């Protein structure tokens, strides 16, 4: 392989690695957002459950 061909192959490889890194970063961001949304939803459900339990506790005396 000539020097230029080696350079071009390495440049292509670097570009592929960079794109893979960008895809991985995007996937990580999406996973974090999904986890955050799930945690928020769970928090809301727990808040509602707490309110129901408090109401039942007051009703039971």
C-alpha positions in Angstrom: 0.0 0.0 0.0 1.3 3.5 -0.8 1.6 6.1 1.9 -1.4 8.0 0.6 -3.5 4.8 0.6 -2.5 4.0 4.1 -3.4 7.6 5.1 -6.8 7.4 3.4 -7.5 4.0 5.1 -6.6 5.4 8.5 -8.7 8.5 7.9 -11.7 6.3 7.0 -11.1 4.2 10.1 -10.9 7.3 12.2 -14.1 8.6 10.7 -15.9 5.3 11.4 -14.6 5.3 15.0 -15.9 8.9 15.4 -19.3 8.0 14.0 -19.5 5.0 16.3 -18.6 7.2 19.3 -21.3 9.7 18.3 -23.9 6.9 18.0 -22.8 5.5 21.4 -23.1 9.0 23.0 -26.6 9.4 21.5 -27.7 6.0 22.8 -26.3 6.9 26.3 -28.2 10.2 26.2 -31.4 8.4 25.2 -31.0 5.8 28.0 -30.4 8.5 30.6 -33.5 10.4 29.4 -35.6 7.2 29.6 -34.2 6.4 33.1 -35.0 9.9 34.2 -38.5 9.7 32.8 -39.1 6.3 34.5 -37.8 7.7 37.8 -40.1 10.7 37.5 -43.0 8.5 36.8 -42.2 6.3 39.8 -41.9 9.4 42.0 -45.3 10.6 41.0 -46.8 7.2 41.6 -45.2 7.0 45.0 -46.5 10.5 45.9 -50.0 9.4 45.0 -49.7 6.3 47.0 -48.4 8.3 50.0 -51.4 10.6 49.8 -53.8 7.6 49.7 -52.1 6.0 52.6 -52.2 9.2 54.6 -55.9 9.5 53.8 -56.6 5.9 54.9 -54.6 6.5 58.1 -56.6 9.6 59.0 -59.8 7.8 58.2 -58.8 4.8 60.4 -57.9 7.1 63.2 
